[in-house]
């Protein structure tokens, strides 16, 4: 019989499904809930247990992991009579891996403490590929003892796992991550259009650029997206738009100027307004092409 903690997993999207499956592969008993039946069927096929509600999923869980799109969804699943805080057992550990505002994480931790539930904010970076390969970077906010308890579970999901500070710190670091990623993608997209318009062999150019100081994980992961104009979502523009709102608001609150970040936030917003919100964030290339006169 497994001595590993029982896990409830809430949210089985592009990231949540492969992450929960990696826990199952690592020997954890995972009971999951989400709104889409086909995703519940996928969890069941992978060896997980399907719950009919949040309350049912979390009732016997030692650890509750949540992976939903944004702050409103975290609040919806956490609070209220049918939510996590009212139905999880006292002493349970809630690990929220969603990307939300730092203040939402702080508020959740305070509310959970009154119920005897401990909380970590533990957003991730690495996209769908990182989730599938279990090589995510996980930035955590919360208490050291709770982090130490959660670390073996997190090690089944990622490779770089760091406690960044108190509640909300993981979300602050994730906001900075999303700032860096968006600016990096935008720079790559501009380089792609510049190179193509200059008549250079794009694949050869990206290969040599990625071997030097211009190289990055973004370019490694997104190079084929650029080359093939393949914008199947690994991380949607809609979600990056949300994250750019988080980082620009948080930066304003602490008095940090983000001149380049603010510009890229507007470019992400404009791409979304043009109907491309459901595409991968590498589709920032489409916006640069439009600005450069291409019909896309």
Secondary structure, 3 states (H helix, E strand, C coil): CCCCCCEEEECCCCCHHHHHHHHHHCCCCEEEECCCHHHHHHHHHCCCEECCCHHHHHCCCCEEEECCCCHHHHHHHHCCCCCHHHHCCCCCEEEECCCCCHHHHHHHHHHHHCCCCEEEEEEEECHHHHHHHCCEEEEEECCHHHHHHHHHHHCCCEEEEEEEECCCHHHHHHHHHHHHHHHHHHHHHHHHHHHHHCCCCHHHHHHHHHCCCCCCHHHHHHHHHHHHCCCCCCCEHHHHHHHHHHHHHHHHHHCCCCHHHHHHHHHHHHHHHHHHCCCEHHHHHHHHHHHCCCCC
